[in-house]
Amino acid sequence: MEFAPSERMDTALQDLKYAVRTLARTPAFTAAAILAIALGVGGSSAMFSVLEGVVLRPLASPHPERLARVYEVGRDGYRGSWSVPDYFDFAKENGSFESTAALRRATVNMTTDAGPVQIPGAQVSSGFFATLGVHPAMGRGFTGEEDREGGAHVAVLTDGLWKREFGGDRRILGQSVVLDAGSYTIVGVMPKSFSLPLMRQAEILLPLEATKRDLENRGLHMLTVVARLKSGVSLQGAQADLDVLGPRIASRLPDHAGQKLAAVSLLDDLVGNVKPVLQALLGAVAIVLLIACANVASMLLARGAARQRELAIRSALGSGRGRIIRQLLTESVLLGVVGGALGVLLSAWGVDGLVALAPRSIPRLDEVRLDGIVLAFALLVSVASGVLAGVVPAIQASRPDLVETLKNGAATTARSRARGALVVAEIALALVLVVSAGLMIRTLVRLLDVRTGMSADPAHVLVADVTLPRARYPDTASMQSFQNRLLERAALLPGVQTAALASSVPLDPQFQAVLSAEIEGEPVPAPSEAPEAEVNWITPGYLDALGVQLVQGRPLSSSDTAASGQVVLVNQAFVRKYLHGRDAVGRRLLKFRGDDDKGWTIVGVVGDVHTQALDKLPQPMILVPRSQWAQSYMRVLLRTSGNPMALAPLLRTEVLALDKDQPVANPRTLENVIAESVGERRFQMTLLTGFGLVALLLAAVGIYGVVAYSVAQRSKEIGIRMALGAQRTSVLRMVVGAGVRLAIFGVVLGLLAAFAVTHALERALYGVSATDPLTFAAVSALLLGIAALASWAPARRATRVDPMVSLRAE
């Protein structure tokens, strides 16, 4: 018999009202079930919001699928940045992109009423705004004339910088601001929603201003290139065009032979590295949700036993099995929806926590928020959780048999088996999660145990950034004068043991430079095969400031000046790779600074230092004295006897005494630099550990519930056993053994699943196998111990059953 729509609605409302009344009669059960689902839904919604905001949400641009990043690809397959002339050739000659844009990082010093501040920014070509499809909310972008040297000095502000430094004054357009000791006119302000892809910390945009030197130097690669596909052109079609254009551009410089061009989706380029990490974490929190659902299902099974008489009477009065199942599912779905609503509130807090924990290397974090898609996901998960938790109990409870109900026999046995199976599943899922967390913990421990090559205590080394504007310090003499006076003042600060300057700091990949050279006495390589090495421009105190070992020769000294012979230090990795272990001291590097270079003599060899990452081998390195090759960008290194951060204000005062318009930026300790280098793994480990602890707690609650329910059902049997002479220890052993047996089944299934799942973590692991036997064994033992502990309390209760009460009941 079919019901009319109005009748079906009335029936659904009746089921809902009955479900509310029924759940209200058992507040403790209802609260526990709602909280369990809320934890699962809240965690999964928070994690999904991060995945959706970072990976799934399209870029904020018209037709974002048409945005691509274009690379110059070397003969070794390395995807690198562009030279200025190569970019202009590409922009003019390509046939697949309707517009192109070039970007490069540019840190500028801004003079304000409150003092000088360093602003992270970017130089962009005039096609930038059209390519991204994002235009200033006020004013204009840049013109083609401003791409070249000699164009007007103009700037576009981000909304955040405009409000922070200029109070959101709409009269800012046309006003001048001092940047790097030069006057720039503000011509635009970007929308509040604007975030610069690839350089998301940039707060000010400046024209590209390609100099004559830039336009003539195809070997100087510094540009990031983004392009917009023409309508109807696919990425594959554009790549076919680039396969023809790449060799043509490469032929214009001999050492570009074999160079190619490659285009990839801009979104994939931005998030490709973090996508697997976030997907794995979402999978981990989904496991927690499944365990929570299994717990609620186990609770519903136990509750169903108490309602057998009620359901049997309803069945006898004419309620069909489908009607009973629908009523019970209505109750479980209601639990899911209410738990989901609470979970959404928890996820709002969870999103803030996740964003705060996430390392800065994860892109688009500023776009993470609870939006309609996340709320729809939460609703879907809530309903699914209610159905998943309620379907097995509903089917079990819809088979009431009056005789069996009165005898409390077979139905109870079937229900107990179902609860046992759910607990086995919980333990198996928890083991997978905790093993994954254990592997990440061991990875982080191994990474932090890696010898960095620096003996200085990183907690006692201050690192701060100073960038000298070319307009005020145009030549080598002026830059060297500033750095020498700065070192003299910094060395006199209280507690400073060593002061030095460098262009980069180990384990901070930003501003690391790579240059090539020929080695005197070695076969002359092809231009594209010249030995390459990381280069760091330093002052003599650098080795002492970081505790880098001098292995051979002498260190740099104050006597290494522009008037003396040009000298460098190299590291052991350089000697191994390019000199095959032969003596390096006295050898000379040629064409290091250009074709007219007179050569640089190697005067010493230093120990290897991890510069890129703790899990990457040290690369060849050349250390150049700043007194012989000046650089405008410097990092101040102060090795101290006390708290280095207490010296940051004093260092800023000394810099301002030298130049009232010169800021000091980003003071931090070397310990912070090292911690940030393992930020992504620490993020994974922290979340997996948190999810694992929740999973262990839920699994322990599940085991306790099953064993306690079993003890309650078998209380008469246990009393009779004890009346017949059974010892309390044997009863204790029997009950605890039942819980441990469930755990053993769960551990075996979990081990099989973990062997398959943990291989997905292999790329994130270091120094430990994805099937590490120690981790697998330790987690298995932990779960068995938790199972025994969770079974202990109901087992103790079982030993206190009064045999006389059981006998009288019989």
KAWO-V547633 format. One record per helix or strand of 2 or more residues. SS is the DSSP state (@ for helix, = for strand). FROM is the first residue (numbers start at 1). TO is the last residue. If there is no record, write none. Layout:
# KAWO-V547633
ss = <SS;SS>
from = <FROM;FROM>
to = <TO;TO>
This chain:
# KAWO-V547633
ss = <@;@;@;=;=;@;=;=;@;=;@;=;@;@;=;=;=;@;=;@;@;=;@;@;@;@;@;@;@;@;=;@;=;=;@;=;@;=;=;@;=;=;=;=;@;=;@;@;@;@;@;@>
from = <5;27;64;67;79;84;97;115;128;138;144;154;159;170;176;182;204;212;223;235;254;260;266;308;321;365;372;402;410;458;461;476;496;513;527;531;542;550;567;572;588;600;621;633;644;665;670;679;715;728;773;803>
to = <24;56;66;73;80;93;112;124;132;139;147;157;166;172;179;189;207;216;229;250;256;265;306;316;357;367;397;407;449;460;467;491;502;519;529;538;546;553;571;578;590;606;625;640;658;669;677;713;723;764;799;809>
